[in-house]
Amino acid sequence: MCSPCQAKKLAHISASDDPYYTVEELTHILGLESDESVKRIGRKGKIPGRVPGVRKHLYSKEAVDAWVKSGNRIKTMINSPLQQEAYELCCKGDHAWMMDEKFEGHACKVETFSEIRDNRLMMTSRRACYFCGHVDHSPLSDGLPG
């Protein structure tokens, strides 16, 4: 996930008085796909501030906040030159690349939805960046009679 996106999520979640992040909070902050990813990466020591000796996976907010603010990111998601290209654009805040079909399923997830509005069938696509979770919505049709 890009640093600006992590910082936004961090500011929102850091507001609580609890000195620890939960796995669920880190999943959101780091833009990872599942809580299990945070646990696995945390056990490998790639996320700082893990609190040992507790049954729940907890991470020191102070350590994680400093790590995120220093620009560190988890780069284990990048497995190909195509993903590297998308990741570099994501870090610059440019998500126009998500509209290019070559990235579908490699660096962004695409879902298609349909709904009826004003007696018309509307098709919409939702694209989500694998790295920061940025979402773009775009209409696929102007509305077909329902």
Phi, psi and omega in degrees: 000144181287152183301316180300321180291320177297318182297320178298313181294322181298315182299321181291315186278329183293349186296336182289161182278348181294131183281001183235148170266143173271170177300318181299318179294318179292326176303316180291312182299315185274353177069030179274161187283333183209161176297326180297327177298316179297315181299314182296312182292323177296318179297331178281353178084014181276346175249123183285161171086013180295133180269111182282158172083006176246149182292323178279149174278113178237149182228135179297124179299320182301313181292316181293316180301315179296320180296313180294315182294336178278001175093008179286145179220158175274119185255014182291347183281342187273112185239000183206162176300327179296316177294322178299316179300313180295319181298317180297321177292319178302316181297335178273357181084010180263114179244016177296334180301336183295341179281347179278123184301335183296339181270346183300127179081351179251320182224354175211149179261135181240129176234144179245135181236152173228145177208158179257122177232129179052044180062025177233141177277119181251130177252131181227144176248142178239124180243131181237130179290131178296332189272318184236353179083004178306137183239134172241137174248138176216139179289141177258345178211159178275359179109116177262144179306133184270000000 
